[in-house]
Amino acid sequence: MKMKRILATALAVVMALGLAACSSSSSTSDDTAADGTEAEGELPTVGILIYKYDDTYISTVRNALEAAFDGKAEIIMQDGKGDQATQNDQLDVMIEKGVDVLCVNMVDAMAAQGVVDKAKEAGIPTVFFNREPETDVIALYDQAIFVGTNAADAGKMQGDIIAQLFEEHPEYDLNGDGAIQYVMFQGEPDNNEAIARTQYSVSQAEEDGCVMERIGEIQVCNWDTALAQSAMEALLAANEGKIELVICNNDSMAMGCIAALTNIGYNIEGGDDFIPVVGVDATDAAKDAISKGTMSATVLQDGEAMGNAVAAIALNAAAGEDFLAGTDYEYDETGVAVRIPYAPYTA
């Protein structure tokens, strides 16, 4: 019995030495080859910073990114929760992890200088998307690019939609004065895209021949449904019967306005009392509302196309290729941005 124990112990020692020898004979790991480079076939790591997960439109972009990167890259995605300080911390962690490329949806586009500085110092290519930094900030780093829309186009399309609506439906002019009394819901006070949508929706409608008269102040509701509903309820309490049009920078706010209207008997499916509501994004909720006749129109901001473009450009960067290599994308006149087109969406 004693001899069996001795033999078993000896066998265990031999096996341990064999494993150690196998381990020491190779200096590679899953991540690094013997020469310090990435192992052949290893997927690049992409760090993705999202301004806020619960934004309806951004959710469509996130889903598109996950699908586009599937099998092509390992992704680390973080929710900034609408707080720039939180996103700054997340950026530092991404850089410390040594991601191969960054995809950044800024909480505050005005804070992009700090992202550019850190990414440039670390030598990490950076793809900004959706929320646009200043062009001269992006241009500071030759490995930075922006993928997004032309915000003015969304506003102009809203303006064209408004003009067409009131031409086709003269009954929307409730008081028959030939002017459109409207209320405006803006995403954020200092967001360039929100400002452009607000400005150009009205100026384009005027260019198309409409007389536009705003009721009350511009309602800044941070793209949020609940805030828009509350603000719309207050506007209706003070101006019921006077509001002829609701213009929203996005569909989430439009949904809040429609909820407020529905609560007092307007914009009910099959009902007679109706105030046109126009948004941006073409979310599923907005499409459903348009199909039911409770919302007039929206402007399609193609989240899937956005996600696909960001992923293709990021994968090129991770592979050491030019951002647009092998794609059909082109830079706009800034030389640092790729634009995803809008399209009107009506019933």
WOJODA-V848123 format. One record per run of one state. SS is the DSSP state (H for helix, E for strand, - for the rest). FROM is the first residue (numbers start at 1). LEN is the number of residues. If there is no record, write none. Layout:
BEGIN
ss=(SS | SS)
from=(FROM | FROM)
len=(LEN | LEN)
END
This chain:
BEGIN
ss=(- | H | - | E | - | E | - | E | - | H | - | E | - | H | - | E | - | H | - | E | - | H | - | E | - | H | - | H | - | E | - | H | - | E | - | E | - | H | - | E | - | H | - | E | - | E | - | H | - | E | - | H | - | E | - | E | -)
from=(1 | 2 | 25 | 32 | 33 | 38 | 39 | 44 | 51 | 56 | 70 | 73 | 80 | 84 | 98 | 101 | 105 | 109 | 123 | 125 | 130 | 135 | 139 | 144 | 149 | 151 | 169 | 170 | 173 | 180 | 187 | 192 | 208 | 212 | 215 | 219 | 221 | 225 | 240 | 245 | 249 | 251 | 264 | 276 | 279 | 281 | 282 | 284 | 293 | 297 | 302 | 303 | 319 | 337 | 340 | 342 | 347)
len=(1 | 23 | 7 | 1 | 5 | 1 | 5 | 7 | 5 | 14 | 3 | 7 | 4 | 14 | 3 | 4 | 4 | 14 | 2 | 5 | 5 | 4 | 5 | 5 | 2 | 18 | 1 | 3 | 7 | 7 | 5 | 16 | 4 | 3 | 4 | 2 | 4 | 15 | 5 | 4 | 2 | 13 | 12 | 3 | 2 | 1 | 2 | 9 | 4 | 5 | 1 | 16 | 18 | 3 | 2 | 5 | 1)
END
